[in-house]
Structure formats: structure tokens, C-alpha cells
Amino acid sequence: MDFQWDAEQRAFRDTVRSFLAENLPADWESLAHGPGSESQSAFSKTFCGALAKAGLLVPHWPKRWGGRDADAWTSFILAEEMWMAGEPRGGQYMNVNWIGPTLMRFGTEAQQDRYIPPIARGETIWCQGFSEPEAGSDLASLRTRAERCDGGYRLNGQKIWTSYAGHADTCFLLARTGIGKTGMSVFLVPMDTAGITVRQIPSVIGEGDIHEVFFDDVFVPADALLGAEGQAWEIARNALSLERVGIPRFALAARMLRRAVAALKKADRYGHGAVEQSARALAACEAARLYSYQIVDQRRHGTPTGPEASAARYATVMAERLVGEFVVEHCPDALAGGDPLLLAHHQRAIVAGIASGAAEIQLNLIATELLQLPREPR
Ligand SMILES: Cc1cc2nc3c(=O)[nH]c(=O)nc-3n(C[C@H](O)[C@H](O)[C@H](O)COP(=O)(O)OP(=O)(O)OC[C@H]3O[C@@H](n4cnc5c(N)ncnc54)[C@H](O)[C@@H]3O)c2cc1C
């Protein structure tokens, strides 16, 4: 294995950095907006439109869909730079990471023609309707129903914690068409369909991020079904495997750690305890980076991603937590308003171990699938 970036990869990173320098507003870092806020959602369309024109929105996609078949390293370098810059793509990171690729794999030609080009042009926002009040970690117990009717389905039920729902054009919805895991199906639902109500949930992560979404007798035509009836478990697993290592949180965590350390040094407050704790946090960021790179390398070689993805995700959560603890302990003034960037990072880091699935579930997967530990007899 070669541990160096090659010249092409370094040049690509430089291109992305130059693009960011030219396209982010001068006061970008001091804007304390949530990723799903009104202003961020509007800005994401301008920004992603410009990324698309520069060939930097979906370089890893096939040429047919506006990409250039770039490898998994290219998309990860892009993701690292975007996340380090505060993710100016807003909710559209999901589109390019997993919604587009999932549509390419499971969609009909008509669904692909309808939904993929707007994603590749950076002009649409999606939301992910998986979690419900009684179905988060245990997704298989979801209760939102999709019942067949003349010409399509009627949807009834409730989703919760749905990011970006207030501005989304389309929902990637999981609903029940039968019993058990094989009784779940995916529907592509335009958010302006009659019977959908969206309520924002106030949260520390920022305005407009999470919502409740209610479906009251919502009609969708039969061609809103993605894949076959009952195929949702396979589709969702595939999507989540792309999402799990799609957000390089460790990169921003390491940047924020360096920022906090620099502030402490400047104030002559970087003492022995802080050095030790920051070293531990930095080591965790590096561990997360290397675990994630292992998955990217697997993707690059077309090897199916195994339970190592859970280790990468858990290492990333730990990196965020250790950096968070360091900042709380040594830079409380920054969190009290002294540094909007550190504060915004801290607020987003709090949810790292729950958004995209609880970290403890990853520990279960590491125990059973990676370490092959025996299950405790019931
Ligand atoms: C900021 C944010 C954004 C989100 N965005 C979306 C979104 O866009 N779309 C969407 O569908 N969902 C979204 N979610 C929901 C998220 O996926 C769920 O919160 C997550 O899957 C956990 O489910 P839950 O909240 O029901 O908690 P629960 O499943 O009730 O878990 C609560 C805690 O119980 C423990 N626990 C539960 N089960 C086990 C187990 N088997 N073994 C060990 N410990 C366990 C864990 O400690 C866990 O943290 C978002 C959540 C957040 C915080």
C-alpha cells in the first residue's frame, strides 16, 4: 500500500481548496447558521450549482450522469475539504454520497431520468425518512404504512428527526408494505404532495435541521416505489453503508483541535494537562482517518465493505467526542460565544454518535461481526 497522495490527488485537493476560497463568502466562518437553515439551504443551491459547473459536485459518478468516473479517493478528498470548510453543500452532501448512487443502482430509467440530473446540477434537496418515534436503532419496527390502492399507494404514519425536511423537494421514504424486514419498501415522495405536514424540532444543532414529518392519507403513484416491494432492507443497508463513512467528521475535528490549541498557546494557557489531552484527541482523529481510509481503499478496489465500516464510524465518533471534551475543558470561553466556529463545531459534534445511527449499534456490529465475539445466551 502506498501511503502518499499522488500528484493528481494533491492537485485535485488544491483545486477544491481554490474553489472554496473563491466561492465562500468572506464572512462564511462567522455565520452561525445550522446546516438546514433557510440561508444555508438557499446558499447550498448557488454553491452546489457552481460546484457542478466546475465539475466538482459529482466527479465520482459515471459520465452518463455528469461525473467523470473518478475513484473513491477523489470523492473522499472532496468530502474532507467540504466538511473541513463547514459543509457548504448543506443537505446536498446526501444527494451525492448516497441518494444518487442508490437511484443509479435500484431506480427505473424513468426514476433516474427524473431525479438524478437535478442532483447532478446541484439544484435539489432531499430528506431521509427512515426514523420514527418507535423505530430508530431498531428500524425494522417502523410503522408508517403504504397500502396499495387504485393506481398506487396510500401512505399513513409519522417520521421523526428528519433532517432538511423543511426545504426538501423529495423524501427517500421507508414504509411498511407487509410484515417484518421483508415487508418494508422505499418510496420516492415529492414533499409537496397533499397530506404531508412538516414540523420543525428546535435543537442545539441549529435552525431547520430536524423535523417531524406526518403522512395523512398521502397518495403516491405506483412508480414512486423504488426497487421491488419488500426490497427496502437491502436498499437501506446499501445506502447506509455509503453514508456511514461518507462524512469525514474527523477532518473538521482535527482542524478545530488545532484552532483551540493555537488559541491556548496564544493566551499562554497550553499547560501539561492540555498537551496530554490534546495529544490523545489528535491520536483519535488520526485513528479515525486511517480507519476511514481503509474503507475508501476497499471501495477503490471494488471490495465489498465489511464490518470495518462500523469501526471507522465508531472511531470517528470517538474523535469528535475527545475533541469536544478538550474544548469544553480548556476553552469554555470559546463555547460561551468567543469563537463562533468552535461553538458551531461543538454543537454539530454533540450529535455525531446518534445521527446516521447510534454509535452503540456500531459497537454491537464490531463485537459480533468484526471480533466475532459470542452473543450472551438469553
Ligand atoms: C441531528 C440528527 C439528525 C438526524 N437525521 C435523520 C434523518 O435525516 N433521517 C432519519 O431517518 N433519521 C435521522 N436521525 C435519527 C437517527 O438516525 C436516530 O436518532 C438514531 O438512529 C437513533 O435512534 P433513536 O433516536 O430512536 O434512539 P434509540 O434507538 O432509542 O437509541 C437510544 C440509545 O439507546 C441505546 N441503544 C438502542 N438500541 C441499542 C442496542 N441494540 N444496543 C445497544 N444500545 C442501544 C443507544 O445508546 C442509543 O444511543 C437524526 C438524528 C439526529 C440526532
The ligand as an ORCA input file, in Angstrom:
! r2SCAN-3c Opt
* xyz 0 1
  C     -29.092     15.577     14.258
  C     -29.817     14.328     13.841
  C     -30.202     14.201     12.532
  C     -30.913     13.058     12.127
  N     -31.342     12.990     10.829
  C     -32.108     11.944     10.448
  C     -32.654     11.894      9.129
  O     -32.433     12.777      8.308
  N     -33.441     10.848      8.812
  C     -33.720      9.826      9.688
  O     -34.429      8.905      9.325
  N     -33.221      9.848     10.957
  C     -32.436     10.885     11.351
  N     -31.946     10.932     12.626
  C     -32.327      9.893     13.559
  C     -31.232      8.925     13.930
  O     -30.951      8.055     12.852
  C     -31.709      8.195     15.170
  O     -31.763      9.134     16.216
  C     -30.819      7.047     15.537
  O     -30.932      6.005     14.619
  C     -31.152      6.501     16.948
  O     -32.486      6.192     17.042
  P     -33.377      6.751     18.246
  O     -33.237      8.231     18.308
  O     -34.750      6.200     18.098
  O     -32.707      6.194     19.550
  P     -32.835      4.718     20.118
  O     -32.811      3.728     19.029
  O     -33.975      4.683     21.069
  O     -31.489      4.618     20.907
  C     -31.232      5.434     22.044
  C     -29.975      4.930     22.690
  O     -30.233      3.621     23.191
  C     -29.113      2.800     23.013
  N     -29.464      1.620     22.219
  C     -30.562      1.432     21.461
  N     -30.547      0.215     20.908
  C     -29.420     -0.381     21.320
  C     -28.841     -1.661     21.085
  N     -29.442     -2.578     20.299
  N     -27.654     -1.944     21.668
  C     -27.031     -1.026     22.453
  N     -27.540      0.191     22.714
  C     -28.710      0.517     22.168
  C     -28.052      3.633     22.345
  O     -27.241      4.178     23.360
  C     -28.793      4.768     21.728
  O     -27.983      5.901     21.639
  C     -31.213     12.037     13.056
  C     -30.796     12.177     14.384
  C     -30.124     13.301     14.786
  C     -29.693     13.427     16.203
*
